[in-house]
Amino acid sequence: MVNPDIQGKRYPRTRPYIVGLEKLREFSAATFGNTADGFVVPPTFPIAIQEHSLSLVIADPEAGLDFSRVVHGEQRFIYERQLVPGDELTSELEVASVKSLGGNHMVTFNTEIFDKQDNLVCTAISTLVVRGEDA
Amino acid sequence: MPEFSALEVGQVVAEGEFPITRDSLVRYAGASGDFNPIHYRDDVAKQVGLPGVLAHGMLTMGIAIQPVLSWLEGSGEVVDYSVRFTKPVVVPAKGEAVVSVVATVAAKDEENSRVRVDLTTTFEGNTVLGKAQAWVKF
């Protein structure tokens, strides 16, 4: 399901992601939000950045994460500031915990998202449930 | 536009109904980059034992905050937003799955000028997001 030994493992900083205005509008429209001038940046948009860090875990043979058995359990975003178009963001993921629960694994990832000046912009915390073979 | 001083715990501040269709799922897949086929292919959903094609959990999370954003009109900022995904939203090939959201002030932090807004998010009478909480700073 997932290798419990990856608890505490940190993955390398991702390449810069440049936040585009039209991408934000597209994301806002897709989440039933406003797309007019002066619209609010969708609060869940950092998931797209977290995705880049998560792909490193999925590609890591040591992690052994079977993504076909993954269900999203919990998600949280803690914002230091709002994203703005033009932000150049990188992210760094740490495996906060791996727990066993009734034949399933629960893995929690903390992904810190930084701007070009290396200031923390947002922390994305994601818990995935990896279903066991019999579940 | 809401004012922090006038807000009270227990007050319903915003509500919304959101009809999710297969079209919505394709749109969200493209916008988010999440192309897991369980969100658009009936055969794949069935094969992995799901009751049908499901809405992305992150789509439901993104939708649930919308009534709050409309209510705020920029007068406050969401500084912390968390949910648990408790039940899937099954989206039929034809027609729509209507997700309802009721946003209620659940706590008030006078010192930091913020409120916690709880988002009761339901589909077909069942709660689909547990502990859906957004802290809004004014």
Interface residues (C-beta under 8 A of the other chain):
Chain A: K23 E26 F27 A29 A30 T31 F32 G33 N34 G38 V40 P42 P43 T44 I47 A48 E51 S68 V71 H72 G73 E74 Q75 R76 F77 I78 Y79 Q82 I125
Chain B: F18 S24 R27 Y28 G30 A31 S32 G33 D34 V48 G57 M58 L59 M61 G62 I63 I65 Q66 L69 S70 L72 G74 E77 V78 V79 D80 Y81 S82 V83 R84 F85 A134
